[in-house]
Amino acid sequence: RDTVGGWLGWREFVVDRKVVESSEIVSLYLKPKDEGALLDYPAGSYSAIRVEFDGIATQRNYTLSKPAGHGHDGVWRITGT
Protein backbone atom coordinates (compact mmCIF):
# COMPACT_ATOMS: atom_id res chain seq x y z
CA ARG A 1 0.00 0.00 0.00
CA ASP A 2 3.01 2.30 0.34
CA THR A 3 3.37 2.33 -3.44
CA VAL A 4 1.49 5.12 -5.25
CA GLY A 5 -1.65 3.56 -6.70
CA GLY A 6 -1.47 0.50 -4.44
CA TRP A 7 -4.23 -0.87 -2.23
CA LEU A 8 -5.10 -3.83 -0.03
CA GLY A 9 -8.16 -6.03 -0.59
CA TRP A 10 -10.82 -5.29 -3.17
CA ARG A 11 -11.26 -1.96 -4.93
CA GLU A 12 -14.33 -0.88 -6.88
CA PHE A 13 -13.90 -0.11 -10.59
CA VAL A 14 -16.37 1.06 -13.21
CA VAL A 15 -16.37 0.34 -16.93
CA ASP A 16 -15.10 3.53 -18.57
CA ARG A 17 -15.65 2.18 -22.08
CA LYS A 18 -16.21 -1.04 -24.00
CA VAL A 19 -14.48 -1.70 -27.33
CA VAL A 20 -15.53 -4.54 -29.64
CA GLU A 21 -12.20 -5.76 -31.03
CA SER A 22 -13.73 -8.48 -33.26
CA SER A 23 -16.83 -10.66 -33.44
CA GLU A 24 -15.46 -12.70 -30.52
CA ILE A 25 -13.27 -10.31 -28.51
CA VAL A 26 -14.21 -7.34 -26.29
CA SER A 27 -11.95 -5.00 -24.31
CA LEU A 28 -13.18 -3.28 -21.17
CA TYR A 29 -11.42 -0.16 -19.92
CA LEU A 30 -11.73 -0.03 -16.13
CA LYS A 31 -11.41 3.09 -14.00
CA PRO A 32 -11.26 3.16 -10.18
CA LYS A 33 -14.57 4.34 -8.74
CA ASP A 34 -12.64 6.43 -6.20
CA GLU A 35 -10.73 8.09 -9.10
CA GLY A 36 -7.46 7.31 -7.30
CA ALA A 37 -4.13 6.44 -8.89
CA LEU A 38 -3.34 3.07 -10.45
CA LEU A 39 -0.13 1.10 -10.29
CA ASP A 40 2.09 0.80 -13.32
CA TYR A 41 2.74 -2.89 -13.99
CA PRO A 42 5.23 -5.19 -15.71
CA ALA A 43 4.34 -7.20 -18.82
CA GLY A 44 2.32 -10.30 -18.03
CA SER A 45 0.57 -8.82 -15.00
CA TYR A 46 -2.99 -9.76 -14.16
CA SER A 47 -5.71 -8.67 -11.80
CA ALA A 48 -8.43 -10.62 -10.04
CA ILE A 49 -11.83 -9.29 -11.10
CA ARG A 50 -14.76 -9.96 -8.78
CA VAL A 51 -18.32 -9.32 -9.90
CA GLU A 52 -21.38 -9.61 -7.71
CA PHE A 53 -24.86 -10.01 -9.18
CA ASP A 54 -28.01 -10.77 -7.18
CA GLY A 55 -25.89 -11.48 -4.11
CA ILE A 56 -23.73 -14.07 -5.87
CA ALA A 57 -20.05 -13.23 -6.33
CA THR A 58 -17.75 -14.72 -8.92
CA GLN A 59 -14.05 -14.10 -9.46
CA ARG A 60 -11.77 -14.52 -12.46
CA ASN A 61 -8.22 -13.42 -13.26
CA TYR A 62 -7.62 -11.28 -16.35
CA THR A 63 -4.35 -10.23 -17.92
CA LEU A 64 -3.96 -6.47 -18.13
CA SER A 65 -3.93 -6.08 -21.90
CA LYS A 66 -2.81 -2.48 -22.15
CA PRO A 67 0.94 -1.95 -22.74
CA ALA A 68 2.99 -2.23 -19.56
CA GLY A 69 3.72 0.99 -17.70
CA HIS A 70 0.61 2.81 -18.88
CA GLY A 71 -1.54 2.49 -15.73
CA HIS A 72 -0.87 6.16 -14.99
CA ASP A 73 -3.56 7.40 -17.42
CA GLY A 74 -6.27 6.30 -15.02
CA VAL A 75 -7.57 3.14 -16.73
CA TRP A 76 -6.67 -0.53 -17.02
CA ARG A 77 -7.77 -2.64 -19.98
CA ILE A 78 -8.82 -6.28 -19.86
CA THR A 79 -9.69 -8.23 -22.99
CA GLY A 80 -11.72 -11.41 -23.33
CA THR A 81 -14.27 -13.41 -25.24
N, CA and C atoms as a LAMMPS dump frame, in Angstrom:
ITEM: TIMESTEP
0
ITEM: NUMBER OF ATOMS
243
ITEM: BOX BOUNDS ff ff ff
-5.0000000000000000e+02 5.0000000000000000e+02
-5.0000000000000000e+02 5.0000000000000000e+02
-5.0000000000000000e+02 5.0000000000000000e+02
ITEM: ATOMS id mol type element x y z
1 1 1 N 0.82 -1.2 0
2 1 2 C 0 0 0
3 1 3 C 0.86 1.258 0
4 2 1 N 2.13 1.137 0.328
5 2 2 C 3.014 2.296 0.342
6 2 3 C 3.338 2.788 -1.059
7 3 1 N 3.114 1.956 -2.06
8 3 2 C 3.371 2.331 -3.444
9 3 3 C 2.219 3.194 -3.952
10 4 1 N 2.536 4.264 -4.683
11 4 2 C 1.493 5.116 -5.247
12 4 3 C 0.598 4.26 -6.142
13 5 1 N -0.698 4.335 -5.905
14 5 2 C -1.653 3.558 -6.697
15 5 3 C -1.924 2.181 -6.13
16 6 1 N -1.265 1.818 -5.039
17 6 2 C -1.466 0.499 -4.439
18 6 3 C -2.652 0.484 -3.491
19 7 1 N -3.155 -0.715 -3.191
20 7 2 C -4.227 -0.866 -2.233
21 7 3 C -4.231 -2.296 -1.72
22 8 1 N -4.929 -2.509 -0.616
23 8 2 C -5.098 -3.83 -0.034
24 8 3 C -6.551 -4.257 -0.202
25 9 1 N -6.787 -5.53 -0.46
26 9 2 C -8.156 -6.031 -0.587
27 9 3 C -8.768 -5.67 -1.926
28 10 1 N -10.081 -5.588 -1.933
29 10 2 C -10.819 -5.292 -3.172
30 10 3 C -10.976 -3.793 -3.346
31 11 1 N -11.051 -3.369 -4.596
32 11 2 C -11.258 -1.956 -4.933
33 11 3 C -12.321 -1.902 -6.016
34 12 1 N -13.258 -0.979 -5.891
35 12 2 C -14.325 -0.885 -6.881
36 12 3 C -13.855 -0.138 -8.126
37 13 1 N -14.186 -0.709 -9.286
38 13 2 C -13.902 -0.108 -10.586
39 13 3 C -15.206 0.021 -11.348
40 14 1 N -15.229 0.922 -12.305
41 14 2 C -16.37 1.06 -13.207
42 14 3 C -15.852 0.902 -14.631
43 15 1 N -16.733 0.464 -15.517
44 15 2 C -16.365 0.342 -16.929
45 15 3 C -16.386 1.733 -17.534
46 16 1 N -15.23 2.215 -17.949
47 16 2 C -15.097 3.53 -18.572
48 16 3 C -15.549 3.485 -20.023
49 17 1 N -15.181 2.384 -20.706
50 17 2 C -15.654 2.178 -22.076
51 17 3 C -15.485 0.718 -22.47
52 18 1 N -16.236 0.325 -23.472
53 18 2 C -16.212 -1.038 -24.004
54 18 3 C -15.881 -0.934 -25.489
55 19 1 N -14.903 -1.724 -25.933
56 19 2 C -14.481 -1.704 -27.332
57 19 3 C -14.61 -3.117 -27.895
58 20 1 N -15.395 -3.26 -28.95
59 20 2 C -15.528 -4.545 -29.637
60 20 3 C -14.338 -4.664 -30.576
61 21 1 N -13.421 -5.586 -30.243
62 21 2 C -12.199 -5.761 -31.026
63 21 3 C -12.445 -6.625 -32.266
64 22 1 N -13.345 -7.601 -32.15
65 22 2 C -13.725 -8.483 -33.259
66 22 3 C -15.069 -9.107 -32.904
67 23 1 N -15.543 -10.023 -33.721
68 23 2 C -16.83 -10.661 -33.444
69 23 3 C -16.789 -11.512 -32.178
70 24 1 N -15.583 -11.837 -31.693
71 24 2 C -15.457 -12.698 -30.517
72 24 3 C -14.695 -12.068 -29.349
73 25 1 N -14.135 -10.888 -29.532
74 25 2 C -13.268 -10.307 -28.506
75 25 3 C -13.741 -8.896 -28.136
76 26 1 N -13.797 -8.644 -26.82
77 26 2 C -14.209 -7.343 -26.292
78 26 3 C -13.17 -6.879 -25.276
79 27 1 N -12.828 -5.603 -25.314
80 27 2 C -11.949 -5.005 -24.312
81 27 3 C -12.777 -4.082 -23.428
82 28 1 N -12.545 -4.176 -22.124
83 28 2 C -13.178 -3.276 -21.167
84 28 3 C -12.099 -2.403 -20.552
85 29 1 N -12.32 -1.119 -20.548
86 29 2 C -11.422 -0.16 -19.917
87 29 3 C -12.006 0.159 -18.548
88 30 1 N -11.256 -0.151 -17.503
89 30 2 C -11.735 -0.033 -16.135
90 30 3 C -11.065 1.128 -15.421
91 31 1 N -11.883 1.907 -14.726
92 31 2 C -11.407 3.088 -13.998
93 31 3 C -11.8 2.927 -12.531
94 32 1 N -10.899 3.258 -11.6
95 32 2 C -11.256 3.159 -10.183
96 32 3 C -12.437 4.081 -9.856
97 33 1 N -13.403 3.544 -9.128
98 33 2 C -14.568 4.338 -8.741
99 33 3 C -14.168 5.528 -7.874
100 34 1 N -13.097 5.337 -7.074
101 34 2 C -12.637 6.425 -6.203
102 34 3 C -11.752 7.437 -6.935
103 35 1 N -11.525 7.217 -8.236
104 35 2 C -10.726 8.089 -9.099
105 35 3 C -9.277 8.228 -8.625
106 36 1 N -8.829 7.292 -7.783
107 36 2 C -7.456 7.31 -7.298
108 36 3 C -6.478 6.798 -8.34
109 37 1 N -5.202 6.87 -7.99
110 37 2 C -4.128 6.438 -8.889
111 37 3 C -4.138 4.923 -9.079
112 38 1 N -3.536 4.481 -10.171
113 38 2 C -3.343 3.066 -10.455
114 38 3 C -1.859 2.763 -10.527
115 39 1 N -1.515 1.543 -10.174
116 39 2 C -0.13 1.095 -10.29
117 39 3 C 0.267 0.927 -11.743
118 40 1 N 1.525 1.259 -12.066
119 40 2 C 2.093 0.796 -13.322
120 40 3 C 2.401 -0.676 -13.095
121 41 1 N 2.579 -1.447 -14.153
122 41 2 C 2.741 -2.886 -13.993
123 41 3 C 3.666 -3.45 -15.061
124 42 1 N 4.364 -4.544 -14.729
125 42 2 C 5.229 -5.188 -15.714
126 42 3 C 4.418 -6.046 -16.689
127 43 1 N 4.995 -6.333 -17.822
128 43 2 C 4.343 -7.197 -18.817
129 43 3 C 3.948 -8.513 -18.168
130 44 1 N 2.792 -9.033 -18.547
131 44 2 C 2.32 -10.304 -18.035
132 44 3 C 1.531 -10.196 -16.739
133 45 1 N 1.313 -8.993 -16.246
134 45 2 C 0.566 -8.816 -14.997
135 45 3 C -0.914 -9.113 -15.198
136 46 1 N -1.555 -9.499 -14.112
137 46 2 C -2.985 -9.759 -14.163
138 46 3 C -3.643 -9.199 -12.911
139 47 1 N -4.954 -9.119 -12.955
140 47 2 C -5.713 -8.669 -11.802
141 47 3 C -6.897 -9.598 -11.603
142 48 1 N -7.233 -9.852 -10.351
143 48 2 C -8.427 -10.62 -10.042
144 48 3 C -9.623 -9.679 -10.143
145 49 1 N -10.608 -10.086 -10.914
146 49 2 C -11.829 -9.29 -11.098
147 49 3 C -12.956 -10.042 -10.401
148 50 1 N -13.648 -9.358 -9.517
149 50 2 C -14.757 -9.955 -8.778
150 50 3 C -16.019 -9.193 -9.124
151 51 1 N -17.039 -9.921 -9.532
152 51 2 C -18.32 -9.322 -9.904
153 51 3 C -19.4 -9.952 -9.033
154 52 1 N -20.271 -9.112 -8.508
155 52 2 C -21.382 -9.612 -7.705
156 52 3 C -22.687 -9.242 -8.394
157 53 1 N -23.562 -10.228 -8.533
158 53 2 C -24.863 -10.012 -9.177
159 53 3 C -25.902 -10.803 -8.399
160 54 1 N -26.95 -10.139 -7.974
161 54 2 C -28.01 -10.77 -7.176
162 54 3 C -27.459 -11.498 -5.953
163 55 1 N -26.453 -10.91 -5.313
164 55 2 C -25.892 -11.48 -4.105
165 55 3 C -24.93 -12.631 -4.314
166 56 1 N -24.661 -12.979 -5.565
167 56 2 C -23.733 -14.068 -5.873
168 56 3 C -22.479 -13.468 -6.479
169 57 1 N -21.317 -13.771 -5.85
170 57 2 C -20.046 -13.229 -6.326
171 57 3 C -19.289 -14.295 -7.111
172 58 1 N -18.625 -13.856 -8.161
173 58 2 C -17.749 -14.724 -8.923
174 58 3 C -16.449 -13.978 -9.179
175 59 1 N -15.367 -14.713 -9.28
176 59 2 C -14.048 -14.101 -9.457
177 59 3 C -13.31 -14.797 -10.587
178 60 1 N -12.581 -13.995 -11.364
179 60 2 C -11.774 -14.521 -12.457
180 60 3 C -10.555 -13.624 -12.613
181 61 1 N -9.434 -14.197 -13.011
182 61 2 C -8.22 -13.415 -13.259
183 61 3 C -8.14 -13.034 -14.728
184 62 1 N -7.787 -11.784 -14.989
185 62 2 C -7.623 -11.283 -16.348
186 62 3 C -6.248 -10.647 -16.488
187 63 1 N -5.597 -10.895 -17.605
188 63 2 C -4.349 -10.227 -17.923
189 63 3 C -4.651 -8.777 -18.266
190 64 1 N -3.828 -7.873 -17.766
191 64 2 C -3.965 -6.465 -18.127
192 64 3 C -3.419 -6.326 -19.54
193 65 1 N -4.283 -5.992 -20.481
194 65 2 C -3.934 -6.077 -21.899
195 65 3 C -3.488 -4.754 -22.509
196 66 1 N -3.349 -3.753 -21.696
197 66 2 C -2.806 -2.482 -22.154
198 66 3 C -1.284 -2.561 -22.035
199 67 1 N -0.52 -1.861 -22.846
200 67 2 C 0.944 -1.948 -22.736
201 67 3 C 1.429 -1.662 -21.319
202 68 1 N 2.441 -2.393 -20.906
203 68 2 C 2.99 -2.228 -19.559
204 68 3 C 3.441 -0.793 -19.322
205 69 1 N 3.267 -0.344 -18.074
206 69 2 C 3.724 0.988 -17.7
207 69 3 C 2.778 2.103 -18.062
208 70 1 N 1.549 1.766 -18.49
209 70 2 C 0.607 2.811 -18.875
210 70 3 C -0.595 2.894 -17.942
211 71 1 N -0.454 2.4 -16.704
212 71 2 C -1.536 2.493 -15.733
213 71 3 C -1.769 3.918 -15.254
214 72 1 N -0.797 4.796 -15.499
215 72 2 C -0.87 6.163 -14.994
216 72 3 C -1.953 7.011 -15.644
217 73 1 N -2.527 6.574 -16.765
218 73 2 C -3.558 7.399 -17.416
219 73 3 C -4.938 7.177 -16.826
220 74 1 N -5.024 6.413 -15.741
221 74 2 C -6.274 6.297 -15.018
222 74 3 C -7.163 5.133 -15.398
223 75 1 N -6.767 4.302 -16.359
224 75 2 C -7.574 3.138 -16.729
225 75 3 C -6.697 1.91 -16.928
226 76 1 N -7.275 0.758 -16.653
227 76 2 C -6.67 -0.53 -17.018
228 76 3 C -7.562 -1.143 -18.059
229 77 1 N -6.987 -1.954 -18.954
230 77 2 C -7.77 -2.642 -19.985
231 77 3 C -7.654 -4.147 -19.773
232 78 1 N -8.808 -4.823 -19.816
233 78 2 C -8.818 -6.28 -19.861
234 78 3 C -9.538 -6.676 -21.144
235 79 1 N -9.131 -7.789 -21.717
236 79 2 C -9.686 -8.232 -22.994
237 79 3 C -10.083 -9.694 -22.871
238 80 1 N -11.246 -10.031 -23.401
239 80 2 C -11.716 -11.415 -23.327
240 80 3 C -12.758 -11.719 -24.367
241 81 1 N -13.24 -12.953 -24.292
242 81 2 C -14.265 -13.411 -25.243
243 81 3 C -15.626 -13.389 -24.616
